[in-house]
Amino acid sequence: MYEPFPGNYVWNLSVNICLSMGGCMGEIDQANDEVREIAREGADKGTAAFFDSWGRLADRLVALGEECEAAGHMLSASEKYRRATAYYMTAERMQARDYAPRQQMYRTMLDTMQRAIDTGGLGWERIDIPFEGSNFPGLFIPGHGEGPRPTMVFCNGLDSVKEMIALSLDDSFARRGISILAVDQPGVGEALRLNGLPAIYDTERWAGAAVDALERRADVDKDRIGVMGWSLGGYYAPRAAIYEKRFKLCVAWGANHNWGELQARRLRNEGENPVPHYWDHVMWVWGQPDMEAFMALMPKVTLNGHMENMTVPFLITHGANDRQIPREYAYQSRDQAVNSPRVDFRLFTEREGGVEHCSADSMEPAKSFIADWVRDRFAEI
């Protein structure tokens, strides 16, 4: 993994994810130069300085994009807005939940993403999904070719957002004729930040709402809808596919078979954390007032006792050097899916790249492998 901040896994992970979203290393290095010294003091200290340096970079890209727009160069403007979106997102997700400036930056990120979509003619469509008296948003990325098309519901993990999914995938699924609905499900993104919806362990509830929304669309093949998720989505997506039987296949991009048990390990300082201010962040995500309540909920966040009810084709991918989620969880998901008609497991090694958590060090090998697997499985239906 590219490590501009030696010894600071959390910051390095954020930079690698940003590069996977299309960030430019030369631009990023300029922002990183301002915070290299404070990065040596750990993941939590210095996040405000990171916020400022990366925010200034994003602001500069927006200004350049506006200059392109004024000159009538919309595609050039879109490229700059896309990178600015990635930089705003990276800066915002590094902050403590009560860091007030992050709220405005998050809204600025949403606005910048929409400007990238509009100026670039990307055809990505925001949709609002009704859910239990509230709603959560999705970003629909249509597949190429005539519809109706097979579609994957792509859910986030602990700390990603739908814009991260969209920028990371770009047109990799669309070129294979597959649409993507990237969702800010309860616990992440707009659902958490703007609508106050915390994460839930019984993910089939919001996943069913997403399927309902897709079934109302004429451009979706209602008989070919699947679900996938990365990171903590490696729990969310399988749980959804197990109990929402309208899904026809499932992908865990990074196995997360027993995330509840993992929290006890992290209390013992086993493995790496994905974000700064970790314990405050997870209590916010899960809507819990304190650590006692949070840990009391965690035994429910497991696929043990559920995976044998997986009855659709199931793909699990994992990085050989995943420093967050132990490889044994991938084996547990694979071995317990005894009633799936097809279980495939792919461990990414140094040979092909993508060895870190969710292949953040080199996302293309995993992304392409997963997209090909999804296309092939849909072709069999």
Residue pairs with C-beta under 8 A, 6 or more apart in sequence:
1 12
1 13
1 16
1 356
1 360
1 361
2 12
2 15
2 16
2 19
2 361
3 12
4 11
4 12
4 15
4 28
4 29
4 32
4 36
5 11
5 12
5 15
5 32
5 36
5 39
5 40
6 40
7 40
8 39
8 40
8 42
8 43
9 43
9 272
9 273
9 323
10 43
10 94
10 272
10 273
10 274
10 275
10 276
11 39
11 43
11 50
11 94
13 272
13 274
13 356
13 357
13 360
14 90
14 93
14 94
15 23
15 28
15 32
15 90
16 356
16 360
16 361
17 90
17 164
17 168
17 360
18 28
18 86
18 87
18 89
18 90
19 25
19 28
20 168
20 360
20 363
21 85
21 86
21 89
21 164
21 167
21 168
22 82
22 83
22 86
22 167
22 170
23 83
23 86
23 87
23 90
24 83
27 57
27 61
27 83
27 87
28 57
28 87
30 57
31 53
31 54
31 56
31 57
31 87
32 53
34 49
34 52
34 53
35 46
35 49
35 50
35 53
38 45
38 46
38 49
39 46
39 50
43 273
43 276
44 276
44 277
47 94
47 95
47 96
47 99
47 276
47 277
48 95
48 99
50 91
50 94
51 91
51 92
51 94
51 95
51 99
51 101
51 102
51 105
54 87
54 88
54 90
54 91
55 87
55 88
55 91
55 105
57 87
58 84
58 85
58 87
58 88
58 91
58 108
58 112
59 84
61 80
61 81
61 83
61 84
61 87
62 80
62 81
62 84
62 112
64 80
65 76
65 77
65 78
65 79
65 80
65 81
65 84
65 115
65 119
66 77
68 74
68 76
68 77
68 80
69 77
69 119
74 119
74 120
74 121
75 119
75 120
75 121
77 115
77 119
77 120
78 115
78 116
78 117
78 119
78 120
78 121
78 122
79 120
81 112
81 113
81 115
81 116
81 119
81 120
82 113
82 116
82 120
82 167
84 112
84 116
85 109
85 112
85 113
85 116
85 163
85 167
86 164
86 167
88 105
88 106
88 108
88 109
88 112
89 109
89 161
89 163
89 164
91 105
92 102
92 105
92 106
92 109
93 159
93 160
93 161
93 275
94 275
94 276
95 101
95 102
95 276
95 277
96 276
96 277
96 280
96 281
97 277
97 280
97 281
97 284
103 193
106 193
109 163
110 163
110 190
113 163
113 166
114 126
116 122
117 123
117 124
123 141
123 142
124 139
124 140
124 141
124 142
124 166
125 139
125 140
125 142
126 137
126 138
126 139
126 140
127 137
127 138
127 139
127 140
127 181
127 213
128 135
128 136
128 137
128 138
129 135
129 136
129 137
129 138
129 183
129 206
129 209
129 210
129 212
129 213
130 209
130 212
130 213
131 186
131 197
131 205
131 206
131 209
132 205
132 209
134 195
134 197
135 195
136 183
136 184
136 185
136 186
136 190
136 191
136 195
136 197
136 206
136 209
137 162
137 183
137 184
137 189
137 190
137 191
138 162
138 181
138 182
138 183
138 184
138 210
138 213
139 162
139 163
139 165
139 166
139 181
139 182
139 183
140 179
140 180
140 181
141 166
141 169
141 171
141 173
141 174
141 179
141 180
141 181
141 182
142 149
142 174
142 179
142 219
143 149
143 150
143 151
143 173
143 174
143 176
143 177
143 178
143 179
143 180
144 171
144 174
144 175
144 177
145 177
147 218
147 219
147 220
147 221
148 217
148 218
148 219
148 220
148 221
148 222
149 177
149 178
149 179
149 219
149 220
149 221
150 177
150 178
150 179
150 221
150 224
150 225
150 226
150 374
150 378
150 381
151 178
151 179
151 180
151 181
151 214
151 220
151 221
151 224
151 225
151 226
152 173
152 178
152 179
152 180
152 181
152 225
152 226
152 227
152 228
152 251
152 374
153 181
153 183
153 207
153 210
153 211
153 214
153 225
153 226
153 227
153 228
153 240
153 247
154 165
154 169
154 180
154 181
154 182
154 183
154 227
154 228
154 229
154 233
155 183
155 185
155 203
155 207
155 227
155 228
155 229
155 233
155 236
155 237
155 240
156 162
156 164
156 165
156 182
156 183
156 184
156 185
156 187
156 188
156 189
156 229
156 230
156 231
156 232
156 233
157 188
157 229
157 230
157 231
157 232
157 233
157 234
157 236
157 254
157 256
157 274
157 358
158 187
158 188
158 231
158 232
158 274
158 275
158 281
158 282
158 285
159 188
159 231
159 274
159 275
159 281
159 285
160 188
160 189
160 230
160 231
161 184
161 188
161 189
161 190
162 182
162 183
162 184
162 189
162 190
163 182
163 189
165 180
165 182
165 230
166 180
166 182
168 363
168 367
169 180
169 182
169 367
172 367
172 368
172 371
173 179
173 180
173 371
173 374
174 180
176 371
176 372
176 374
176 375
177 375
178 371
178 374
178 375
178 378
179 219
179 220
181 210
181 213
181 214
183 206
183 210
184 190
184 191
184 192
185 191
185 199
185 203
185 206
185 207
185 210
185 236
186 192
186 197
186 198
186 199
186 200
186 206
187 197
187 198
187 199
187 200
187 285
187 286
188 199
188 285
191 197
192 198
192 199
192 284
192 285
198 284
198 285
198 286
198 287
198 288
199 285
199 286
199 287
200 206
201 239
201 297
201 300
201 301
202 239
202 243
203 235
203 236
203 237
203 239
203 240
204 239
204 240
204 242
204 243
204 244
206 240
207 227
207 236
207 240
207 241
207 244
207 247
208 244
208 246
211 225
211 244
211 246
211 247
214 220
214 222
214 225
215 222
215 225
215 246
223 248
223 381
224 248
224 378
224 381
225 246
225 247
225 248
226 241
226 247
226 248
226 249
226 250
226 251
226 312
226 374
226 377
226 378
227 237
227 240
227 241
227 244
227 247
227 249
227 250
227 251
228 237
228 250
228 251
228 252
228 253
228 370
228 374
229 235
229 236
229 237
229 251
229 252
229 253
230 253
230 254
230 358
231 253
231 254
231 256
231 274
231 324
231 325
231 357
231 358
232 256
232 259
233 252
233 253
233 254
233 256
234 252
234 253
234 254
234 255
234 256
234 257
234 316
234 325
234 329
234 333
235 256
235 257
235 259
235 301
235 302
235 303
237 250
237 251
237 252
238 250
238 252
238 303
238 306
238 307
238 310
238 314
238 333
239 303
239 306
240 247
240 250
241 247
241 249
241 250
241 310
241 312
241 314
242 303
242 306
242 307
242 309
242 310
242 311
243 306
243 309
245 311
247 312
248 312
248 313
248 377
248 378
248 381
249 312
249 313
249 314
249 315
249 374
249 377
249 378
250 310
250 312
250 313
250 314
250 315
251 314
251 315
251 316
251 317
251 370
251 373
251 374
252 314
252 315
252 316
252 317
252 333
253 317
253 358
253 359
253 366
253 370
254 317
254 318
254 319
254 322
254 325
254 357
254 358
254 359
255 316
255 317
255 318
255 325
255 327
255 329
255 330
255 332
255 333
255 334
256 262
256 325
256 329
257 302
257 303
257 304
257 307
257 329
257 330
257 332
257 333
257 336
258 301
258 302
258 303
258 304
258 329
258 332
259 298
259 301
259 302
260 297
260 298
260 299
260 300
260 301
260 302
261 298
261 302
262 271
262 325
262 326
262 329
263 282
263 294
263 295
263 298
264 295
264 298
265 271
266 273
266 278
271 323
271 324
271 325
271 326
272 323
272 324
272 357
273 324
274 324
274 357
275 281
279 291
279 294
282 294
283 289
283 290
283 291
283 293
283 294
286 294
286 297
288 294
288 297
303 332
303 333
303 336
304 332
304 336
307 332
307 333
307 336
307 337
308 336
308 337
308 338
308 339
309 339
310 337
310 339
310 340
311 339
311 340
311 341
312 340
312 341
313 340
313 341
313 342
313 343
313 344
313 377
314 333
314 337
314 340
314 342
314 343
314 344
315 343
315 344
315 345
315 346
315 370
315 373
315 374
316 330
316 333
316 334
316 343
316 344
316 345
316 346
317 345
317 346
317 347
317 348
317 359
317 366
317 369
317 370
318 325
318 327
318 330
318 345
318 346
318 347
318 348
319 347
319 348
319 354
319 355
319 356
319 357
319 358
319 359
319 361
319 366
320 327
320 347
320 348
320 349
320 350
320 355
321 355
321 356
322 355
322 356
322 357
322 358
323 356
323 357
324 357
325 357
327 347
330 345
330 347
331 345
334 343
334 345
337 343
342 377
344 373
346 366
346 369
348 354
348 355
348 359
348 365
348 366
349 355
352 365
353 359
353 361
353 362
353 364
353 365
354 361
354 362
354 363
354 364
354 365
354 366
355 361
355 362
358 366
359 365
359 366
359 367
